[in-house]
Amino acid sequence: MQPADDELNLGQIWDFVCEWHRWLLSGMLVFVIAAVVMVWRIPNEYESKTLLLIPAPVGAQGGIAIAQSSATLDTLITRFDLQKRYRADDDRKAKLELLSRVKSAATKDGLLELSVRDQDPEQAAAIAGALASSVRQQVLDSHVTEQSKKLFVLRGRLDIALKELDSDARAVEKMGLRNRLNLDGNAEQILVGFSSLDAQYALGEKDGLMGSLLQLRAELEKGNSSLYKLPGEQLKLLRDFYFNRALVEAMQKQLRVAELQAAQDVQVVLPAIAPLEKVGPKRSLVVVMSGLAGLMLMVAICAIVQWRRQRQDLLARV
């Protein structure tokens, strides 16, 4: 009995198609033509991608939160004048439009993938690059990575050393000691040389032999007439001045190295470039789906019309 039912159902379907094929084809054709006109008026869109390596504790998930934050989006809107570009009435609508064009996700390798879509491939690459730079800088400025923590501490120590150096320099100038020492170059060499060693010990770059060096410095200072005649307070002031100067110079060198190391904590693995191929709209798919939608709609309409006719014929017979 089941095969007979199937044959009957297929027969009914075939009869239905034969009876209403003009309606079905007409409806599908109308939807296809409308879709063709619509999609060809939609401009092409291009997508530019970039990848960032963000270490713990921020990681890719933290980078996603930063990329989608209001502060980051506001920066991009202001920099690229996106409110005017998106023809938005206010910053809020421009932000929503930008957020719909920006995608951020964590890859399987733990990288942060940022992508931006725009009608202009160069603009898409520019916004994606600026977004990556903004995320990277915010992570570095937060001082949560290992190297950025060291950089933050070193900057704090350098600020303190600079203030102490400035204070000692004013005191030395006030006493006129530097002008007096210029008459004896050996005196300044002794102070500069041992101050450099003291600074290296203070920064942990030298170990051991500190006692021997202090004894040697004392002997050299006694053997130099310019330093031997100075009062103890003035000699201490000179030692502090040259020590802080050497300390600042050593810290500045360390700071440059620390900045390079901290910058490597968050790396742009794949920079954003202008895409060559469009990612949308998928015109062929839109046309096909519109044709199917038109066909399904006309099937429903024709089925309703046929059902009403059959009902009227049944009522007329009764």
C-alpha positions in Angstrom: 0.0 0.0 0.0 2.9 2.4 0.8 4.3 2.4 -2.8 0.8 3.2 -4.2 0.5 6.1 -1.8 4.0 7.3 -2.9 3.0 7.1 -6.6 -0.2 8.9 -5.9 1.6 11.7 -4.0 4.2 12.1 -6.8 1.5 12.2 -9.3 -0.3 14.9 -7.4 2.9 16.9 -7.2 3.5 16.5 -10.9 -0.1 17.5 -11.7 0.3 20.5 -9.5 3.6 21.6 -11.2 2.1 21.2 -14.6 -1.0 23.2 -13.8 0.8 26.0 -12.0 4.3 26.0 -13.8 3.8 29.4 -15.3 2.9 31.0 -12.0 5.9 29.2 -10.3 8.4 30.3 -13.0 7.0 33.8 -13.1 7.3 34.3 -9.4 10.8 32.8 -9.2 11.9 35.0 -12.2 10.5 38.2 -10.5 12.5 37.4 -7.3 15.7 36.6 -9.3 15.5 39.9 -11.3 14.8 41.9 -8.1 17.8 40.2 -6.4 20.1 40.9 -9.4 19.1 44.6 -9.4 19.6 44.8 -5.7 22.9 43.0 -5.3 24.6 44.7 -8.2 23.9 48.1 -6.5 25.6 46.9 -3.3 29.3 47.9 -3.3 32.0 45.4 -2.8 33.5 44.9 0.7 37.0 43.9 1.5 38.4 42.4 4.7 41.9 43.0 6.2 43.2 40.8 8.9 46.0 41.0 11.4 47.4 38.7 14.1 48.8 39.6 17.5 50.7 37.6 20.1 49.7 38.7 23.6 51.2 36.9 26.5 49.5 36.0 29.8 47.9 37.2 31.9 46.1 39.3 29.2 46.1 36.7 26.4 43.9 36.7 23.4 40.7 36.9 25.4 41.9 40.1 27.1 42.9 41.5 23.7 39.3 40.9 22.5 37.9 42.9 25.4 40.3 45.7 24.6 39.6 45.7 20.9 35.8 45.9 21.5 36.1 48.5 24.3 34.4 51.9 23.9 37.7 53.8 24.3 39.3 51.8 21.5 36.4 52.3 19.1 36.2 56.1 20.0 39.8 56.4 19.1 39.3 54.8 15.7 36.2 56.9 15.0 38.0 60.1 15.7 41.2 59.2 13.9 39.5 58.1 10.6 36.4 60.4 10.9 34.2 57.3 10.6 31.0 59.2 11.7 31.2 61.0 8.4 32.3 58.0 6.4 29.5 55.8 7.7 27.0 58.7 7.5 26.0 58.2 11.1 23.9 60.8 12.9 26.1 60.6 16.1 29.1 58.8 17.6 26.9 56.1 19.1 25.6 55.0 15.7 29.1 55.3 14.2 30.4 53.1 17.0 27.7 50.4 16.3 28.5 50.5 12.6 32.2 50.1 13.3 31.5 47.3 15.8 29.6 45.4 13.1 32.5 45.7 10.8 35.2 44.6 13.3 35.7 41.0 14.3 38.0 39.8 17.0 38.6 36.2 17.9 41.2 33.9 19.5 42.8 31.4 17.2 43.7 27.8 18.1 47.3 28.9 18.6 46.3 31.4 21.2 46.8 34.4 18.8 44.4 37.4 18.6 42.9 37.7 15.2 41.5 41.2 14.3 39.6 41.8 11.0 38.0 44.9 9.6 35.7 45.1 6.6 35.3 48.2 4.4 34.4 49.2 0.9 37.9 50.5 0.4 40.7 47.8 0.8 43.3 50.5 1.8 40.9 51.9 4.4 40.2 48.4 5.8 44.0 47.8 6.1 44.5 51.2 7.8 41.8 50.7 10.3 42.9 47.1 11.1 46.5 48.3 11.6 45.4 51.1 13.8 43.3 48.8 15.8 46.2 46.3 16.3 48.5 49.2 17.4 45.9 50.5 19.8 45.4 47.1 21.4 49.2 46.5 21.6 49.9 49.9 23.2 47.1 49.5 25.8 48.5 46.1 26.8 52.0 47.6 27.1 50.8 50.6 29.1 48.9 48.4 31.5 52.3 47.0 32.8 50.9 43.5 33.3 53.4 41.5 31.3 56.7 40.5 32.8 59.0 42.8 30.8 56.6 45.8 31.1 56.6 45.4 34.8 60.4 45.6 34.8 60.2 48.7 32.5 57.7 50.4 34.8 60.0 49.8 37.9 63.1 51.0 36.0 61.3 54.2 34.9 60.3 54.9 38.5 63.9 54.4 39.7 65.2 56.6 36.9 62.8 59.4 37.9 64.1 59.3 41.5 67.7 59.3 40.4 67.1 62.3 38.1 65.6 64.3 40.9 68.5 63.4 43.2 71.0 64.3 40.4 69.3 67.7 39.9 69.4 68.4 43.6 73.1 67.5 43.8 73.9 69.5 40.7 72.3 72.7 42.2 74.2 72.2 45.5 77.6 71.7 43.6 77.0 74.8 41.5 76.1 76.7 44.6 79.4 75.8 46.3 81.4 76.4 43.1 83.1 73.0 43.5 83.1 72.0 39.9 85.0 75.1 38.7 87.6 74.4 41.4 88.0 70.8 40.3 88.4 71.7 36.7 91.9 72.9 37.7 92.8 69.3 38.5 91.7 66.8 35.9 92.9 63.8 38.0 90.5 64.6 40.8 87.5 64.4 38.5 88.8 61.2 36.9 89.0 59.6 40.3 85.4 60.6 41.1 84.0 59.7 37.7 85.7 56.3 37.6 84.7 55.1 41.1 81.2 56.6 40.7 80.7 54.5 37.6 81.7 51.4 39.5 79.4 52.4 42.4 76.5 52.8 40.0 77.2 49.3 38.5 77.2 47.8 42.0 73.9 49.6 42.8 72.3 48.2 39.7 73.6 44.7 40.4 75.9 44.6 37.4 79.0 44.0 39.6 79.6 41.6 42.5 82.4 41.3 45.0 85.6 43.3 45.7 83.6 46.4 46.9 85.6 46.7 50.1 88.9 46.7 48.1 87.6 49.3 45.7 86.5 51.6 48.6 90.0 51.3 50.1 91.6 52.1 46.8 89.4 55.1 46.3 90.2 56.4 49.7 94.0 56.1 49.0 93.7 57.8 45.7 91.6 60.7 47.1 94.2 61.2 49.8 97.0 61.3 47.2 95.2 64.0 45.2 95.7 67.4 46.7 92.5 68.9 45.3 90.4 66.2 46.9 92.4 65.9 50.1 92.0 69.6 51.0 88.2 69.5 50.6 86.0 69.3 53.7 84.3 65.9 54.3 80.8 67.4 53.6 81.9 68.8 50.2 83.7 65.6 49.2 80.6 63.6 50.1 78.5 66.0 48.0 80.8 65.5 45.0 80.7 61.8 45.4 76.9 61.8 45.4 76.8 64.1 42.4 79.0 61.9 40.3 77.4 58.8 41.6 73.9 59.9 40.7 75.1 61.1 37.3 76.7 57.7 36.5 73.6 56.0 37.9 71.3 58.0 35.6 73.5 57.2 32.6 73.5 53.5 33.4 69.8 53.5 34.0 69.1 55.2 30.7 71.1 52.5 28.9 69.1 49.8 30.8 65.9 51.7 30.0 66.5 51.5 26.2 67.1 47.8 26.5 64.1 47.3 28.6 61.9 49.2 26.2 63.0 46.9 23.4 62.3 43.8 25.5 58.9 45.1 26.6 57.9 45.9 23.0 58.6 42.3 22.1 56.1 41.1 24.8 53.2 42.0 22.4 54.1 41.3 18.8 52.2 41.8 15.6 52.7 38.4 14.0 50.8 39.3 10.8 50.5 43.0 9.8 47.4 44.2 8.1 47.6 44.6 4.4 45.2 45.8 1.7 43.2 42.7 0.5 43.1 42.0 -3.2 39.9 40.0 -3.3 36.4 41.0 -2.1 34.6 39.1 0.6 31.2 40.3 -0.1 28.5 40.5 -1.2 28.1 37.0 -2.4 26.0 37.9 -5.4 25.5 34.5 -6.9 24.4 33.0 -3.5 22.0 35.9 -3.0 20.4 35.4 -6.4 20.0 31.7 -6.0 18.5 32.0 -2.5 16.1 34.7 -3.8 15.0 32.5 -6.6 14.3 29.7 -4.2 12.5 32.0 -1.9 10.3 33.2 -4.8 9.6 29.6 -5.8 8.6 28.6 -2.3 6.4 31.7 -1.9 4.6 30.9 -5.2 4.2 27.3 -4.3 2.4 28.4 -1.1 0.2 30.9 -3.0 -0.7 28.4 -5.7 -1.5 25.7 -3.1 -3.9 28.1 -1.4 -5.5 29.1 -4.6 -5.9 25.5 -5.7 -7.3 24.5 -2.2 -9.9 27.3 -2.5 -10.9 26.2 -5.9 -11.4 22.6 -4.8 -13.4 23.8 -1.8 -15.7 25.9 -4.0 -16.2 23.0 -6.4 -17.1 20.7 -3.5 -19.6 23.2 -2.1 -21.1 23.7 -5.6 -21.7 19.9 -5.9 -23.4 19.8 -2.5 
